[in-house]
Amino acid sequence: MAETATIARPYAEALFKAAAGADLSALTAQVGALATVAADPDLRQLADNPKVGAMQVFDLIAGVALQKGLSLDARIANLLRVVAENGRLSALPEIAAQFQGLVNADSGVSDATIYSAYAIDDGQFADVMASLEKRFARKLKGQVQIDPELIGGIRVVVGDEVLDTSVKARLEQMKAALVA
């Protein structure tokens, strides 16, 4: 996976530099939508076909995006064109993730993924986010994913930091202590 991250970094940084003064949230949404389209296995198989040219791949992806109601910004269209020409379509999801990271770093916000065994309502989510912002000492943009294997509690991932207060983690800690 590190190889894809290495390949994606220059593209994400170039897009971020080109986006100076633009609406970064709109560009982030567009590159994220393109990453979703580019992740389709049938499309990737077509793009990897040596008989299909880079412009055909670009036109196909841009057409799919247009059908989904996504009008591509010139910077995003240029990124897609360069990625298709260089045969790096498989790196597009990582490019989107790294671009999101650059936008977050610029705005002082970090992404937080909250894994919970059960659904979290809006009031609980606000309380959890307030506690997490104090704990991590920065503004967070959170999203919740349900993971029934946690049994109870939550597991939070912010960048490369993990806060695991789940029942599953506590049971594993007890198991390790008993076995040792």
Summary of the structure (lengths in Angstrom):
residues: 180
radius of gyration: 19.8
end to end distance: 33.5
largest distance: 60.9
contacts: 510
relative contact order: 0.12
helix: 64%
strand: 14%
